[in-house]
Amino acid sequence: MTDQRALVTGATGYIGGRLVPELLAAGYEVVCLVRSPEKLAGRAWADSVEVVVGDGRDRDAVEAAAAGASVAYYLIHSMDGGGDFRERDRELAATFRDAAAAAGVSRIVYLGGLGGGDDEELSHHLRSRQEVGRILADGPVPVTELRAAMIIGSGSASFEMLRHLVEVLPVMVTPRWVETRCQPVAIRDVLFYLVTAAHHPEMAGRVLEVGGPDVLTYRELMQEFADVAGLPRRRIVPVPLLTPRLSSLWIGLVTPLPTGLARPLIDSLVNEVTVGDAPIGDVVDRDLLPFREAVHLALRRVKDLEVPTTWSDAATSGPRAARPEDPRPEDPRPEDPRPEDPAWSGGTLLTSTHEARSSAPPEVLWDTASGIGGETGYHAADELWQLRGAVDVLIGGIGMRRGRRHPTELRIGDPIDFWRVEQLDPPRHLRLRAEAKLPGDAWLDLEVTADGEGSRLRLTSRFRPRGLAGRLYWHAVGMVHGAVFDRMARGITTAAEHTHSQERRSRSG
């Protein structure tokens, strides 16, 4: 533990937002310099840090935030597709360097980009990243510059581009960069090195290269990702005449990443990003996560199903042996999706929500809602439910034959037709997971809340598509599903009112 103080810039970004809780756990007092403090609202650590409102171009604001700090993290990046981001990065880096020196900071830690070759051979993006490191180091404060390859974690721009390309496109026409080698690294390993860089004596004043244990071409990355994600092997066709700049245009069509962000990332793919003659492993020993395990952790479902979305929205979302530095299972992991991640990040989760009010009390509505399936049916469009079950049987599924274990009682793991009870919190929440044959994963949530003297039912269907077939399926059945679930919500509330009316007549008689 330490009583030292750390300044974090870029705390509202991907790396900074995950670094802050790691520093707090290591015992640092943390101050965050942010332009928009409201962006920190709702984060679990927001009340544990000091917030200084200011712009990175304002030397006085940076110097005030850095006062008393032993280490200052430079995680600012102006790559947003607007204007000359290289010139803005130069200005920001110089201001930060001078302000940190004036404030008496003992060490600057900077996360840059890995890339070899002469400066002129690098992409504009990587050249700017490395130029920022040189500007920061051109001052009296020792700088630890970590140069990392593709970072694997839900929310990382490079990882999200890879995720969406592989999920959506079973066939890809790519430029020659598909054969370029890279050395991806897990976000948890990057964060470990960033925290260690704050105090490790041999890391001061050095450029250290960070990469994972696997060196793969981008073609191999995409095929490995598809395998871990349970997708069919992708067909990848390199076309020599397809330039990275043209690639960024179609990537803008098939992924939700902004074109201004995708273009410099694509341009950088022409550069091999592998660890060279300054490996961080020579200074800090660590057992690094392999690429496949890092992808597995980044893809695992955590809180995706709690993210509210609409029919047309893409929302932000495996067991393994525990590592000594792992957080507790109930704690957020570095590679997990976070609510504050950009809207384009995280796995695709498509949802439809339908509500209906009932004059029946919540407990009666709960009994009705949790009693669906089996001989009771679904209180609406039962013929369509039976048809869906018949189609499932024809394609090798279980259909509607299982019914219910008990007409009124439920427990986690119970089958309900082709559903299975995944979560149960009576008398408020029931989550069913579909076990029918689908090109993806589907859930149905039934939530009961009090509403004045009556109650309200919310039905939410969620679908995580698998590949292009999953997306086509969702859009093909979307209107039918919407109509069925809307009728179902109203049918359940009406049935609850009928039951409540019968109970009152029975008591009065």
C-alpha positions as CSV (number, residue, x, y, z in Angstrom):
1,M,0.0,0.0,0.0
2,T,1.1,3.6,-0.6
3,D,-0.1,7.0,0.5
4,Q,1.1,8.6,-2.8
5,R,-1.0,10.6,-5.1
6,A,-1.7,10.0,-8.8
7,L,-3.1,12.3,-11.4
8,V,-5.1,10.6,-14.2
9,T,-6.0,12.4,-17.4
10,G,-8.4,10.7,-19.7
11,A,-10.4,9.2,-16.8
12,T,-13.6,9.3,-18.9
13,G,-11.9,7.2,-21.6
14,Y,-11.5,3.5,-22.0
15,I,-8.0,3.0,-20.4
16,G,-8.4,5.8,-17.8
17,G,-11.8,4.6,-16.6
18,R,-10.4,1.2,-15.9
19,L,-7.0,2.4,-14.5
20,V,-8.6,4.6,-11.8
21,P,-10.1,1.7,-9.7
22,E,-6.8,-0.2,-10.1
23,L,-4.8,2.7,-8.6
24,L,-7.3,3.1,-5.8
25,A,-7.0,-0.6,-5.0
26,A,-3.2,-0.2,-4.9
27,G,-3.7,2.5,-2.3
28,Y,-3.1,5.7,-4.3
29,E,-5.0,8.9,-3.8
30,V,-6.4,9.7,-7.2
31,V,-7.2,13.1,-8.8
32,C,-8.9,13.2,-12.2
33,L,-8.6,16.1,-14.6
34,V,-11.7,16.1,-16.7
35,R,-13.5,18.6,-19.0
36,S,-16.9,17.1,-18.3
37,P,-17.3,15.9,-14.7
38,E,-20.8,14.8,-15.3
39,K,-19.3,11.9,-17.3
40,L,-18.0,10.4,-14.1
41,A,-21.5,10.3,-12.5
42,G,-22.6,6.8,-11.7
43,R,-19.1,5.2,-11.7
44,A,-18.5,3.1,-8.6
45,W,-15.3,5.0,-7.8
46,A,-16.5,8.5,-8.5
47,D,-16.8,9.4,-4.8
48,S,-13.4,8.1,-4.0
49,V,-11.4,10.5,-6.3
50,E,-10.8,14.2,-6.4
51,V,-12.1,15.8,-9.5
52,V,-10.5,18.9,-11.1
53,V,-12.4,20.4,-13.9
54,G,-10.2,21.7,-16.7
55,D,-9.0,21.2,-20.3
56,G,-5.7,19.6,-21.1
57,R,-4.6,22.6,-23.1
58,D,-4.9,24.8,-20.0
59,R,-1.6,24.7,-18.3
60,D,-2.9,26.3,-15.1
61,A,-5.6,23.6,-14.8
62,V,-3.1,20.8,-15.4
63,E,-0.7,22.3,-12.9
64,A,-3.4,22.6,-10.2
65,A,-4.5,19.0,-10.8
66,A,-0.9,17.7,-10.6
67,A,-0.1,19.6,-7.4
68,G,1.1,17.0,-4.8
69,A,1.1,14.1,-7.3
70,S,4.0,11.7,-7.4
71,V,2.9,10.3,-10.7
72,A,0.9,11.7,-13.6
73,Y,-0.7,9.5,-16.2
74,Y,-1.0,11.0,-19.7
75,L,-3.9,9.2,-21.4
76,I,-5.2,12.0,-23.6
77,H,-5.6,11.4,-27.3
78,S,-7.3,13.7,-29.7
79,M,-7.8,11.2,-32.5
80,D,-11.5,11.9,-33.4
81,G,-11.3,12.5,-37.1
82,G,-11.6,16.3,-36.8
83,G,-8.8,18.5,-38.1
84,D,-5.1,17.8,-37.6
85,F,-5.1,15.5,-34.6
86,R,-1.2,15.3,-34.7
87,E,-0.9,19.1,-34.1
88,R,-3.4,19.0,-31.2
89,D,-1.6,16.0,-29.7
90,R,1.7,18.0,-29.9
91,E,0.2,21.0,-28.1
92,L,-1.5,18.8,-25.4
93,A,1.7,16.9,-24.7
94,A,3.9,20.0,-24.4
95,T,1.4,21.6,-22.0
96,F,1.2,18.5,-19.9
97,R,5.0,18.1,-19.8
98,D,5.6,21.7,-18.6
99,A,2.8,21.7,-16.1
100,A,3.9,18.4,-14.5
101,A,7.4,19.8,-14.1
102,A,6.1,23.0,-12.5
103,A,4.0,21.0,-10.1
104,G,6.9,18.8,-9.0
105,V,5.6,15.5,-10.4
106,S,8.2,12.8,-10.0
107,R,7.2,10.6,-12.9
108,I,5.0,10.7,-16.0
109,V,3.5,7.5,-17.3
110,Y,2.3,7.5,-21.0
111,L,0.5,4.7,-22.9
112,G,1.5,4.9,-26.6
113,G,1.4,2.6,-29.6
114,L,3.7,-0.2,-30.5
115,G,5.2,-0.1,-34.0
116,G,8.7,-0.6,-35.5
117,G,10.4,0.7,-38.5
118,D,11.6,4.2,-39.4
119,D,9.4,7.1,-38.4
120,E,8.4,7.9,-42.0
121,E,7.2,4.3,-42.5
122,L,4.7,4.5,-39.7
123,S,1.1,5.4,-40.1
124,H,0.0,8.9,-39.1
125,H,-1.6,7.5,-36.1
126,L,1.4,5.5,-34.8
127,R,3.8,8.3,-35.7
128,S,1.7,10.7,-33.6
129,R,1.6,8.3,-30.7
130,Q,5.4,8.0,-30.6
131,E,5.9,11.7,-31.2
132,V,3.9,12.4,-28.1
133,G,6.2,10.2,-26.1
134,R,9.2,12.1,-27.3
135,I,7.6,15.5,-26.5
136,L,6.8,14.3,-23.0
137,A,10.3,13.0,-22.5
138,D,11.8,16.3,-23.6
139,G,11.5,17.8,-20.1
140,P,12.9,17.3,-16.6
141,V,10.3,14.7,-15.4
142,P,11.3,11.1,-16.1
143,V,8.8,9.5,-18.5
144,T,7.8,5.8,-18.6
145,E,6.4,5.2,-22.1
146,L,4.6,1.9,-22.6
147,R,4.0,1.1,-26.2
148,A,1.2,-1.4,-26.6
149,A,-0.2,-3.4,-29.5
150,M,-3.9,-4.1,-30.0
151,I,-5.6,-4.1,-26.5
152,I,-8.1,-7.0,-26.0
153,G,-11.0,-5.9,-23.8
154,S,-14.6,-5.1,-24.4
155,G,-14.7,-1.4,-25.3
156,S,-11.3,-1.1,-26.8
157,A,-11.6,0.5,-30.2
158,S,-9.4,-2.0,-32.0
159,F,-11.1,-5.0,-30.3
160,E,-14.5,-3.7,-31.1
161,M,-13.6,-3.2,-34.8
162,L,-12.4,-6.8,-34.8
163,R,-15.5,-8.0,-33.0
164,H,-18.0,-6.4,-35.3
165,L,-16.1,-7.4,-38.5
166,V,-16.0,-11.0,-37.5
167,E,-19.5,-11.2,-36.2
168,V,-21.2,-9.6,-39.2
169,L,-19.2,-10.8,-42.2
170,P,-18.9,-14.5,-43.0
171,V,-16.9,-13.4,-46.1
172,M,-14.4,-10.5,-46.0
173,V,-12.6,-8.8,-48.8
174,T,-9.5,-7.3,-47.3
175,P,-6.4,-5.4,-48.3
176,R,-2.9,-7.0,-48.0
177,W,-2.7,-5.8,-44.3
178,V,-4.6,-9.0,-43.4
179,E,-1.2,-10.7,-43.4
180,T,0.5,-8.1,-41.1
181,R,1.6,-9.5,-37.8
182,C,0.6,-8.0,-34.4
183,Q,1.0,-9.0,-30.8
184,P,-2.3,-8.4,-29.0
185,V,-2.3,-7.9,-25.2
186,A,-5.1,-8.3,-22.6
187,I,-6.4,-5.1,-21.0
188,R,-5.7,-6.5,-17.5
189,D,-2.1,-7.0,-18.4
190,V,-1.8,-3.4,-19.7
191,L,-3.4,-2.1,-16.5
192,F,-1.0,-4.1,-14.4
193,Y,2.0,-2.5,-16.2
194,L,0.5,1.0,-15.9
195,V,0.1,0.7,-12.1
196,T,3.5,-0.9,-11.8
197,A,5.1,1.9,-13.8
198,A,4.1,4.4,-11.1
199,H,6.7,3.1,-8.7
200,H,9.0,0.6,-10.3
201,P,12.5,2.1,-10.2
202,E,13.8,0.4,-13.4
203,M,10.8,1.6,-15.5
204,A,11.6,5.3,-15.0
205,G,12.8,7.2,-18.1
206,R,12.4,4.3,-20.5
207,V,10.4,3.2,-23.5
208,L,9.1,-0.3,-22.9
209,E,7.2,-2.4,-25.4
210,V,4.1,-4.3,-24.3
211,G,2.6,-7.3,-26.2
212,G,1.0,-10.5,-25.3
213,P,2.4,-14.1,-25.6
214,D,1.0,-14.6,-29.1
215,V,2.2,-13.2,-32.4
216,L,-0.6,-13.5,-35.1
217,T,-1.5,-12.1,-38.4
218,Y,-4.7,-10.2,-38.6
219,R,-6.1,-13.1,-40.7
220,E,-5.3,-15.4,-37.8
221,L,-6.7,-13.0,-35.3
222,M,-10.1,-13.0,-37.1
223,Q,-10.2,-16.8,-37.4
224,E,-9.2,-17.3,-33.8
225,F,-11.9,-14.7,-32.7
226,A,-14.5,-16.5,-34.7
227,D,-13.6,-19.9,-33.1
228,V,-13.7,-18.5,-29.6
229,A,-17.0,-16.8,-30.3
230,G,-18.5,-20.0,-31.7
231,L,-18.8,-18.7,-35.2
232,P,-18.1,-20.6,-38.4
233,R,-14.7,-20.1,-39.9
234,R,-14.6,-16.9,-41.9
235,R,-13.6,-16.7,-45.6
236,I,-11.0,-14.0,-46.0
237,V,-10.0,-12.8,-49.5
238,P,-7.1,-10.4,-49.7
239,V,-7.3,-7.9,-52.7
240,P,-4.0,-6.1,-53.4
241,L,-5.8,-3.1,-54.9
242,L,-8.0,-2.4,-51.9
243,T,-6.2,0.3,-49.9
244,P,-6.6,0.8,-46.1
245,R,-8.3,4.1,-46.8
246,L,-11.0,2.4,-48.9
247,S,-11.3,-0.3,-46.3
248,S,-12.1,2.3,-43.6
249,L,-15.2,3.3,-45.7
250,W,-16.8,-0.1,-45.7
251,I,-15.8,-0.7,-42.1
252,G,-17.9,2.3,-41.4
253,L,-20.8,0.5,-43.0
254,V,-20.5,-2.8,-41.1
255,T,-19.3,-1.6,-37.7
256,P,-20.7,1.1,-35.4
257,L,-17.3,2.7,-35.0
258,P,-17.2,6.4,-36.1
259,T,-15.4,6.7,-39.5
260,G,-13.0,9.3,-37.9
261,L,-11.9,6.7,-35.4
262,A,-11.9,3.7,-37.8
263,R,-9.8,5.4,-40.5
264,P,-6.5,6.0,-38.5
265,L,-6.9,2.5,-37.0
266,I,-7.1,0.9,-40.4
267,D,-4.2,3.0,-41.7
268,S,-2.1,1.6,-38.8
269,L,-2.7,-1.9,-39.8
270,V,-0.1,-1.7,-42.5
271,N,2.6,-1.5,-39.7
272,E,3.8,-4.7,-38.0
273,V,3.2,-4.2,-34.2
274,T,5.3,-6.7,-32.4
275,V,7.7,-6.4,-29.5
276,G,11.2,-5.6,-30.5
277,D,14.4,-4.8,-28.6
278,A,12.7,-3.2,-25.5
279,P,10.4,-5.8,-24.1
280,I,8.8,-5.0,-20.8
281,G,9.3,-8.6,-19.7
282,D,13.0,-7.8,-19.3
283,V,12.0,-5.4,-16.4
284,V,8.7,-6.8,-15.0
285,D,8.0,-10.5,-14.9
286,R,4.3,-11.4,-15.5
287,D,2.4,-14.4,-16.8
288,L,0.5,-12.9,-19.7
289,L,-2.9,-14.0,-20.9
290,P,-3.0,-15.7,-24.3
291,F,-5.0,-14.1,-27.0
292,R,-7.8,-16.8,-27.0
293,E,-8.3,-16.5,-23.2
294,A,-8.3,-12.7,-23.4
295,V,-11.0,-12.8,-26.1
296,H,-13.0,-15.3,-24.1
297,L,-13.0,-13.0,-21.1
298,A,-13.9,-10.0,-23.2
299,L,-16.8,-11.8,-24.7
300,R,-18.3,-13.3,-21.6
301,R,-21.7,-12.1,-20.5
302,V,-21.6,-9.8,-17.5
303,K,-24.2,-7.1,-17.4
304,D,-25.2,-6.9,-21.0
305,L,-28.8,-7.9,-20.2
306,E,-29.2,-4.9,-17.8
307,V,-28.4,-2.3,-20.5
308,P,-31.7,-0.7,-21.8
309,T,-31.8,-0.6,-25.6
310,T,-34.5,-0.6,-28.3
311,W,-35.3,-2.9,-31.3
312,S,-32.7,-1.2,-33.5
313,D,-30.0,-0.5,-30.9
314,A,-26.7,-2.3,-30.3
315,A,-25.9,-2.2,-26.6
316,T,-22.8,-2.4,-24.5
317,S,-21.8,-6.2,-22.9
318,G,-16.3,-18.2,-19.1
319,P,-15.0,-19.7,-16.3
320,R,-11.3,-20.1,-15.8
321,A,-8.9,-20.7,-13.0
322,A,-8.5,-17.7,-10.7
323,R,-5.3,-15.7,-10.8
324,P,-3.9,-14.1,-7.6
325,E,-4.5,-10.6,-8.9
326,D,-8.1,-11.2,-10.1
327,P,-10.9,-9.3,-8.5
328,R,-13.6,-11.1,-6.7
329,P,-16.2,-12.7,-9.0
330,E,-18.8,-10.1,-8.1
331,D,-16.4,-7.3,-8.9
332,P,-16.1,-5.7,-12.4
333,R,-13.2,-7.1,-14.4
334,P,-11.0,-4.9,-16.5
335,E,-12.2,-6.6,-19.8
336,D,-15.9,-6.4,-18.9
337,P,-18.2,-3.9,-20.7
338,R,-18.9,-0.8,-18.6
339,P,-21.9,1.5,-18.9
340,E,-19.6,4.4,-19.5
341,D,-18.0,2.8,-22.6
342,P,-18.8,4.4,-26.0
343,A,-22.1,3.6,-27.5
344,W,-20.4,1.7,-30.3
345,S,-18.6,-0.7,-28.0
346,G,-19.7,-3.9,-26.4
347,G,-21.5,-6.9,-27.9
348,T,-24.6,-6.5,-30.0
349,L,-27.7,-7.0,-27.9
350,L,-31.1,-6.3,-29.5
351,T,-34.1,-5.8,-27.3
352,S,-37.8,-5.1,-27.4
353,T,-39.8,-3.9,-24.3
354,H,-43.5,-3.9,-23.8
355,E,-45.5,-2.7,-20.7
356,A,-49.1,-3.1,-19.6
357,R,-50.8,-1.9,-16.4
358,S,-53.2,-4.0,-14.3
359,S,-55.7,-3.1,-11.6
360,A,-54.7,-6.3,-9.8
361,P,-52.2,-6.1,-6.9
362,P,-48.5,-7.0,-7.7
363,E,-48.7,-10.4,-6.0
364,V,-51.6,-11.5,-8.2
365,L,-49.9,-10.2,-11.3
366,W,-46.7,-12.0,-10.3
367,D,-48.6,-15.3,-9.9
368,T,-50.1,-14.9,-13.3
369,A,-46.9,-13.9,-15.1
370,S,-44.8,-16.6,-13.5
371,G,-47.4,-19.2,-14.4
372,I,-47.1,-18.9,-18.1
373,G,-46.3,-21.9,-20.3
374,G,-47.3,-25.5,-20.1
375,E,-51.1,-26.1,-20.2
376,T,-51.7,-22.5,-19.2
377,G,-50.1,-21.1,-22.3
378,Y,-49.0,-17.5,-22.9
379,H,-52.3,-15.6,-22.6
380,A,-52.0,-14.4,-26.2
381,A,-51.3,-15.9,-29.7
382,D,-51.0,-19.4,-28.3
383,E,-51.4,-20.8,-31.9
384,L,-48.2,-18.9,-32.9
385,W,-46.3,-20.2,-29.9
386,Q,-47.4,-23.8,-30.9
387,L,-46.3,-23.1,-34.5
388,R,-42.9,-21.8,-33.3
389,G,-42.5,-25.0,-31.2
390,A,-43.4,-27.2,-34.2
391,V,-40.8,-25.4,-36.4
392,D,-38.2,-25.9,-33.6
393,V,-38.9,-29.7,-33.6
394,L,-38.6,-29.8,-37.4
395,I,-35.1,-28.3,-37.3
396,G,-33.9,-30.5,-34.5
397,G,-35.0,-28.5,-31.4
398,I,-37.0,-29.5,-28.3
399,G,-40.2,-27.6,-29.2
400,M,-42.9,-27.1,-26.7
401,R,-43.0,-30.7,-25.5
402,R,-41.4,-30.2,-22.0
403,G,-44.2,-28.1,-20.5
404,R,-43.7,-27.2,-16.8
405,R,-42.5,-29.2,-13.8
406,H,-45.3,-27.6,-11.7
407,P,-48.3,-25.5,-12.8
408,T,-47.6,-22.7,-10.3
409,E,-44.2,-23.3,-8.6
410,L,-40.9,-22.3,-10.1
411,R,-37.3,-22.7,-9.2
412,I,-34.1,-21.8,-11.1
413,G,-33.3,-24.4,-13.7
414,D,-36.9,-25.4,-14.3
415,P,-38.0,-25.9,-18.0
416,I,-41.0,-24.0,-19.3
417,D,-41.6,-25.4,-22.8
418,F,-38.5,-24.4,-24.8
419,W,-37.5,-21.9,-22.1
420,R,-35.5,-22.5,-18.9
421,V,-35.6,-20.4,-15.7
422,E,-32.3,-18.6,-15.5
423,Q,-33.1,-16.0,-12.8
424,L,-35.9,-15.9,-10.3
425,D,-36.6,-13.2,-7.8
426,P,-40.3,-13.5,-6.6
427,P,-42.4,-11.5,-6.7
428,R,-40.5,-9.1,-8.9
429,H,-38.4,-10.7,-11.7
430,L,-38.3,-13.8,-13.8
431,R,-35.7,-14.4,-16.6
432,L,-36.2,-17.2,-19.1
433,R,-33.5,-18.3,-21.5
434,A,-34.5,-19.8,-24.8
435,E,-33.3,-23.3,-25.6
436,A,-34.9,-23.4,-29.0
437,K,-32.7,-23.6,-32.1
438,L,-31.7,-20.0,-32.8
439,P,-28.8,-18.2,-34.6
440,G,-28.0,-16.5,-31.3
441,D,-29.0,-16.4,-27.6
442,A,-32.5,-15.2,-26.5
443,W,-33.9,-14.2,-23.1
444,L,-37.4,-13.1,-21.9
445,D,-37.7,-11.0,-18.8
446,L,-40.9,-10.5,-16.9
447,E,-40.8,-7.8,-14.3
448,V,-43.7,-6.8,-11.9
449,T,-43.8,-3.5,-10.0
450,A,-46.4,-1.7,-8.0
451,D,-48.2,1.1,-9.7
452,G,-50.5,3.0,-7.4
453,E,-53.2,0.6,-6.2
454,G,-52.5,-1.7,-9.1
455,S,-49.4,-3.1,-10.7
456,R,-47.4,-3.0,-14.0
457,L,-45.8,-5.7,-16.1
458,R,-42.8,-5.2,-18.2
459,L,-41.8,-7.8,-20.8
460,T,-38.4,-7.5,-22.3
461,S,-37.2,-9.8,-25.0
462,R,-33.4,-9.8,-25.6
463,F,-31.5,-11.4,-28.5
464,R,-27.7,-11.6,-28.9
465,P,-27.3,-12.5,-32.6
466,R,-24.6,-15.0,-33.7
467,G,-23.1,-13.7,-37.0
468,L,-24.9,-12.4,-40.0
469,A,-27.6,-15.1,-39.8
470,G,-28.6,-13.9,-36.3
471,R,-29.0,-10.3,-37.4
472,L,-31.1,-11.4,-40.4
473,Y,-33.2,-13.6,-38.2
474,W,-33.9,-10.7,-35.8
475,H,-35.0,-8.3,-38.5
476,A,-37.1,-11.0,-40.2
477,V,-39.1,-11.8,-37.1
478,G,-38.9,-8.4,-35.3
479,M,-42.4,-7.2,-36.2
480,V,-44.0,-10.5,-35.4
481,H,-42.2,-10.7,-32.1
482,G,-43.2,-7.2,-31.2
483,A,-46.9,-7.9,-31.9
484,V,-46.9,-11.2,-29.9
485,F,-45.1,-9.8,-26.9
486,D,-47.4,-6.7,-26.8
487,R,-50.5,-8.9,-26.9
488,M,-48.9,-11.2,-24.3
489,A,-48.2,-8.3,-21.8
490,R,-51.9,-7.2,-22.2
491,G,-53.1,-10.8,-21.9
492,I,-51.3,-11.5,-18.7
493,T,-52.5,-8.2,-17.0
494,T,-56.0,-8.9,-18.1
495,A,-55.8,-12.5,-16.7
496,A,-54.5,-11.1,-13.4
497,E,-57.4,-8.7,-13.2
498,H,-59.8,-11.6,-13.8
499,T,-58.2,-13.7,-11.1
500,H,-58.3,-10.8,-8.7
501,S,-61.9,-10.1,-9.4
502,Q,-62.8,-13.8,-8.8
503,E,-60.8,-13.8,-5.5
504,R,-62.7,-10.7,-4.3
505,R,-66.1,-12.2,-5.2
506,S,-65.1,-15.4,-3.4
507,R,-64.1,-13.5,-0.3
508,S,-67.3,-11.4,-0.3
509,G,-69.5,-14.4,-0.8
